[in-house]
Amino acid sequence: MRTCLLAAALVIASTGTGLAQDAAAGQAVFKRLCFPCHDAGPGAKVKLGPPLNGLDGRQAGTIPGFNYSEANKTSGIKWSDATFPEYIKNPMQRMPGTRMAFAGVRDEKDIANLWAYLKQFDDSGNTK
């Protein structure tokens, strides 16, 4: 019985550690993979893609001033801890018809860190 409890505790502890998010590491992922097309933070502007401020809880395809594809506007996606990782792994598969020609992020840790970085910004680009 003690062995089972110890094993369960180790699984829970390792899962929590594996899901830890690091916004600073996410900023590095953002600069490497997203920055050529997107902006985030104070003063973020429309580039090839929309700025990613206020992403957490926002409906996809709704940033004023950006011309989204119909696929994006009608996707029904509301960005969250659940939807962002699913999308960013393969945007073109998750949202057929999107103009976001990006192969995706495969590394789970990079995805978690990237989301931690992006969700820290409110609509104005200030950290929450």
N, C-alpha and C positions, 0 to 999 in steps of 0.2 A: 504494500500500500504506500509506504513512504517513497519507494522508488518511482511509483506512478505520479505521486504528487510532485516530487522533485523534477521529473521529466516534464510535467506540464508547466511547472514554474519556469524551467529553462526555455521551453518553447515560447511562452508568453514574453519573457524577457528578451529573447533574441528577436522576436517579431517587432517589438516596440523599438528596439535599437535599429532594426533594418528599415523602419519607416520614418526614422528621424529626418527632419528636413532642415537644411542649412541654406538660408537666404544668401549668404556671402558666396557660397559655392554655386548657388543658382545664378548669381550675377555673372560669374565666369562662364557658365553654360550659355546664358543669354547672349553675352558678348561674342561668344564663339559661333553660335548657331542661329540666333534670332536677330541680332542687331543690324545685319545688312539690310533687312526688310522692315523691321519693327523698331519702335522706340518705346521707352517706359520711364517713368519717374517724372520729376519736375521738368516742365518745358517740353514734354514729349509731343512730337508732331507726326502727322501723316507722312509716311514714306511710301515705299512700294506696297506695304501693308499698313493696317491701322495701328495707332498707338495702343498699348496693352494695359493702360491704367484702368483701375476699377473693374478688372476682369472677374474677380470672385463674386459670383451671384448675378452677373450680367447676362442677358440673353445674347446669343451669338448674332452678329450682323447688325448691331445697333449703335455703333459709334457715329455720331454726326460728322459729316464731312468726308466720309469714306464711301466709295462706290463698291459695295459688296456684291458678290455673285448671288444669283437667286438661290443657289444651293445653300449658301451661308445664311441668308436672310430667312429661309424657310426650314432650316434644319431642326428647329425646336430645341437646340442645345442651350442649356443654361450652365455657364461655366462654374465648376465646383471641384472639390477634392476627388470626386468620382469621374466626372466627364472630361476634365482636362487631360489626365493621364491616358485615358482611352483614345482621345482624339490625337494627341501629339505623337503617339506611337506610329500612326500612319494617317495623316490628315486626308489624303485623297481617297483612301478606302473608307474612312469613317464618314466623310462628307463628299460623296460623288458629285462632281460638277464644280467643286471649289476651284478657285483660281490660285490657291496656295500650293504651288508646285514645290513641295518639300518632302523629302524622303521619310522624315520622322526621326524621333529620338527613341532609341531602343533600350538604353541603360536605365533601369528602374531608379537608381539613385540620382542620376542626372535629372530625370523627370520630376522626382520628388523635390529636389533642390530648386529646379527651375520654377515649379509651382509655388514654392515657399517665397521665392524672390518676387514673382509676379503678383501674388495675392496680398503682398504687403502694401501695395499702392492703392490709394483711393482714386476716385474719378479725376481729381486734380493733379495726381502724381505725387502727392504727399504720402509719407508712410503713415499707416494707421496707428 
